[in-house]
Amino acid sequence: MTTQKNTDLPLQGERYISREFFAREWENVWAKTWLIMGRADEIPEAGDFFVEDIGPESILIVRQADTGIRAFYNVCQHRGNRLAVVPDGSMDTFTCSYHGWKWGLDGACLEAQDAEDFTPNPCGHAQLEELRCDVFAGFVWINMDPECASLKTFLGPIWDEWAAYPMEQMTRVQAISVRMPCNWKTVQDNFHETYHVATAHPLGLNSVEDDYRLTAITLYEGGHALGVTQGSIPARRKFGDNPSLGEQIRMELQTWDLNPDDFQGREYETRIALQARKRQLGPERGFSHYNKMSDAQLTDTFHYTVFPNFATSINSDGMLYLRALPHPTDPELCVFDCWFYAAGAENAYTRLLTENGDASRLAGPAPREWRNYGEGTLGVILDGDAVVMADQQRALHSRGYKGSRLAHQERRVQQYHDMIDRYMEGYRPR
């Protein structure tokens, strides 16, 4: 891991609007890094599949007869037609809708109309183009670079650090995908710092301590980072010497059989009290994973950014899945995936970061819901993020903007862009 200082090079608006820069990013960043996809448990049986569109590419992810998972470019090798045209499902084979070529789950060509008219016969010779694929933390990951390092090497310390969380057992209770009027990095920049919390998310200060001096930041090799913010506590920035308990913390105390009124005059002790109570009662309530966690992990938000396009805020009872995907051709459009996975317990974190504010839909994974920017809500916190992203993208065109001025607490943003530049200059983890 690394703790280097941020550089003094300003981040210019061109990085977010230039088509030339956008094209270089695609070839040198997107096509060379491990990218998180959907959940492996959503395709449990042989022939189950889902499709992920990433920029100009469409990726077909298929459960195999031997229980493994493989990923292919979603394109017929005959004339380049899209192969799977639905987002998910289950099939014994995949048949091209253009000329009827049939492909097996393993990507092999099984049937072709007038196969004898080809030299050589495509059956037994033609194969769907495969990508590197791995499964980690319950999610499928792919890499378009056939010479890439392993996913474990790419993730570095994150591979072991996520072992404390029951990610494989979490259920998706929200899956909102928003078509955003901004560059994909505008989304990712926002989740590389907490400097904006007091202004954009004042309600969050009722239950999160945003003081940068109390936020632990770690920069990892490879462009990944971690920021740890104290949770289940009122923010001193907002309350100073006169703290009060907001609804979120009061409900969380009651969930764990603590009386909020007992904390009158000692409101800043709620975090420690909740850690002790969750440690005491968690296992008997079915949360055996608490035994693997530190006290901080029981209350605090561990916010990871995984290069190049994924961020997740993880706490003891859930994870917020934040992913940006580039538009196929336009650098000023992207998809923002705002999904939430719950481990079963409702808390202040869940209520703030989901549309409905609860984790009650645990019978099965919530279906993906597509929206345009401005339609519906992402939850009281993330609505503020979306507004800022759209407004910032418009302002980045201004000739009056001369480049970023970053505080040291925003060093994750600078490290992130430094790594983009390094990839575009040929860096690859090995």
N, C-alpha and C positions, 0 to 999 in steps of 0.2 A: 504494500500500500504506500501511498505517497501523500505528502502534506505540502507540496510546493505552493509558493505564493502565486496569486493570479498575476498575469502579465498586464502591461499597460496598453496593449493594443485595443482600441475601441472596436466594438462590434457595429459595423456599418449596416444601414438599412438594406443595402444591396444583397446581403446574405439571405434576405427573406423575400425578395421580389425578383431577383435575376433568374431568367430562364437558363442562362449558361451555367450559373452556379448550381442550379437545381439539377441539371443534367449530369454535372460532374459528381454531385452528391450521390445520385442514383448508382452510377457505375462504381464508385469508390467507397461508398459507405453502405448503402442498402444491400448491394450485391456482394458484400464482403463481411457481413456481420451476422451473428446469430440473432434471430427474431422470434419473439414469443408469439404463439398462435393461440388456439383454443385448448380446451381441456381434453385430456386423453380419455377420461371416463364418460365423455359424451359420445364416444364411438366404441361401445364395449364389445360388439359382436363383429365377426368377420364380415366384411362388405360394408360396414358402417363407414360413413365418410362425412367430411365437411370441406368446404371450399373457402379459402381466404384470398381476397384481392388486396394486393400490395402494389400501389402505384400501377405501372402497366402490366404487371404480372398477376396471374391467377394460379393459386397453388391448391392442388388436390391432395388431401390427407386421408389415408385409407387404413382401416384396421385389416390386418392380414389373417390368413387362416391359421398361422402359427402363433397368433395373439400379438405379434409385433405391429408396429405402425411405420408406414412408409409415406414419403411425400414425393409428388410428381408435379411437373409443370402441367397445368390443365389445358393441354393442347394436343390434338390428334397429330400424329407424326406423318399422316398422309398429305394433307393440304393445309394444315394449320388451323383447323376449326376448333372452337371451344368445345371441350369434351363434356364435362359435367356442367349443366346449365341451371341447376338448382343449388341453393346454399348448403344443403345437407340432405342426408337420406341413407338408404341402404340398398346395395345392388350386388348381384353376383358377378356381373361384368359391367364394363362401361362401353356403350355403343355410340359412335359418332353419328350425329344427326344429319351429316352431309352425304357421306357415301357408305355408311353402315359398318365401317371397320369396328371390330369388337376387341376390347382390351381386357385382360385379366386383372385381378386385384394386385398382382405383382408387376403390372405394367407390360406384360408380354402381349404381343398381337396374337389373338386366337383365331380370328376370322377376318377375311377381306373379300369383298365382292370381286369375282374374276381374278382370284389370287394367281392363277397360272399365267396371267397376262403381264405379270411383273417379273423383273429380273433383279435380284433374286425374289423368290416368293416371300412376301412380308411376314407370313405366318412362320413363326420360329426364328425370324431375323429382326423384325422391327420391335422396338421397345420404347415405352414412354421415357422421357428424360427425367431422371431422378435427381432429387436434391438430398443433401445431408439432412438427417432428421434425428432428433433425440427427444427423450421425455425427462423432465425434471420438475419437481414440486407440483406434480399433477398436470403440468402443461406440456403441450407439444411445442418444440422449437425447431426452426429450420434455418439452413444456411445455403445460399445460392453458390457459394464458393466451394468447388470440389476439393480444394487444397487447404481448407480452413483448419485451424486448430480445433481440438475437441471443445464441446460446450463447457465442460468442467474447467478447462484451461481458460476459456474466454471469461467465465464468471469469476474466477479467482476465489477470494474469501467468501463471496456470497453463497457459493455452493454449500459450504458447511454452516454458515450463519442461519440460513433458512430452515435448517433441520429442526430447529426448536418449535417451528410453527406447524400446525396440522393442515397444511395446504391441500393435501390429497383428500382430506375429509370435508373440506369446505364446500358449500353449495352456493351456486350463483343465484342471488336474489334480485339482482338488477343487471340489465344488459342494454344500456342505452348507447347508441352510436349516433353521433351528431355530425352532420355535414357542416363543417366550419368554414367561414370566410377568412381564413388565415393560413399562413405557412405552418407546416408541421413543427418547425422549431419554435414558433411562437407559443405553441402548446407546451412543448418540453421545457422551454426556459422558465415558464411559470412554476413548474414543479421542481426546479432546481434551487429554490430559495424560499425562506419564510419571511423575508423582509416585507412582503406585501400583506401579510396576514392582518396587521392592525388596521390597515386602511380598507382592504377589500373584504375582509371577513371579521368585522368587529364582534359579531355574535360568537365567533369561535373563541374569543378571549375569555368567555365565561367558563371554559373548561380546558383551555390549553395555555401553557406558559410560553410566550413567544420571544422572551428576552434572548437576544443572540448570544449573550454571555453565558446563558444556561443551555444553549443548544450545542450538542456535541456533533461536530462535522468530521467525517472521514472521507478522504479522497482515495479511491483505489486505482491501481494501474488498469488501463483499458478504458478509462473514461467513465467508470461507474462511481457512485458516491452514496453516502449515507448521512442523513441528518436525523438526530434523535431529539424530539421535543417532549417535555414533560406534559403529561395529561392528567385528567381527573383533578385539576387544581385551577383556581381562578388566576388569571394573569395579573402579575403585579403592575404591569404597565397601565392596565385599566383601573385597578382597584386601589393600588397603593396601600395605605395604612387602614383603609376601611373596606375590607373585602366582604362580599356577600356571595351566597351560593345560588347560582342560576338553576333553571329547571333541569338542565342536562345532568349536572352533578347530583342534584337532589334525587333524581330518578335512579341514578346509578347506585347511590348509597342505599336506597330502599331495596333495589334489586338484590343487594348483598346483605340485607337484614341489618342495616345501620340506620339510625335515626338522624336525619339531617339537623334536627334541632340540637342534638348533642354537640354539634360543631360550631355553635354560636360563640364567637370570640376566638375560635381557632380554625377558621376556614381554610387556612393554608396547610392544614394537617390531613385534608381529605385524601390526598394522593397516597400517603404512607398508610393510612388506615385501610384504604381499599386494597392496597397490595397485601396487607396482612390478612384481610378477610378473604380475599380470593385464594390466597395460599391455603387458608384453613378450610374453606368450604368447596373450593373448585373441584377437587377430585371426587368428592361424594356426590356432586351434581353432574358428574359425567365429563368433566373437563380435565382428564388425566394429563393432557399435554401441559398443564400449568406446572407440573413437576419438572419439566425440562427447561422452564423459563427462569430468567433472572427476575428480581423484583421489578426492575424498570420495564421489562417486557410485559408485565401484567397490567400496566397503566399507561405507559408512554407510547407515542407513535414513532415507529422506526420507519423512516421514509427513505426508500431506496430508489435510486435512478439507475436503470440498466441501459447502457449505451446500445443503440442510438435513440430508441423511441419509446421506452417503457419506464413508467414510474409506478411505485406501489407504496401506499401507506399501510403498514401492517401493525395491528395490535393483537392482543391475546385472543380476541374473539372474531376477527375478520380481517379482510384485506380489500383495499380499494385498488382496482385494476385500471390504470390510466395509460392509454396507448394512443399514439398519434400515427396515422398512416398517410403517406403522401398521395396527392391526386395524380392520376396517370400523366397529365400534361401541364397542369397549371400550378406554379409554385405558390400561388396565393389562396389555394384551397386545400383542405385536408379532411380526414375523418378523425374525430375524437371519440374514442371508446371510453365510456365511463361506466364501468361494471363494478359490482360489489359482490364479494364472496364472504359468507358468514359461517362461523363455526357453531352457531346455534344460540348464543347468548346475545340478547339485545343490550346495548349500552349507549352512552351519549355519542360515541363515535359513529355507530350505525345510524342513529337518528339524524345527525347532522349531515351525513354524506350520502344519503339515499333519497330518492324521490318521495317514497312513502314513509320513510322514517322508521322502518321496522324490518325485522328479519323473520317475519312470520311465514313467508312463502318457501318453506323448506321441503316440500314434498318432491320437488324436482327442479332442475335448473330453469331459471327464467329465460324465456325466448329473447332473441336479439330484437330490439325495437329500433327502427331507423327514424331519425328526425332531421329536419332542417334546423339550422340555428334560429333560436327564438321561439321554437315550438315547445311547449311544455316546460317542465322544470327538471333540473338535475339534482335538486336538493338545495337547501338554504346556503350551503358553503360554495358548491361548485357552480351555481348560477353566477356568482360574482366573478369566478375565474373566466367563464365563457365570455362575459361582457368585456372584460379587460382584454382578452385575446383578440376579439374582433376589433375593438377600438384601437389597440396598439398596431394591428396590421395596417389599418388605414393611415395612421400617423407616420409609419415608417417610410412612407413615400415623400414626406416633407423635405424640401431642400434645407429647411431650418434644423433638421436633426443631423447632428455632426458625429454621432456614435455614442455608445454607452459609456456611462461613468459608474463603475461597479465598486461597491463597498467590499471590504474583506469578507463580510458575512455572505456575500454573493459569489464567493470564489468557485462554487460548484458550477455556476453559469459559465464562467471563463474557462474552467477546466473542460467543460463539455464542448465548447467551440474549439478549444485548442485541439481536442481529440478529433473532431471533424476535419480540421486542417491536416492533422497528422495522417489520417486515413487517405485523404486526397493526395498526400505526398507519398503514399505507398506503405504506410505502417500496417502491419498485420500482427496479431498476437501469435506467438509460436511456443 
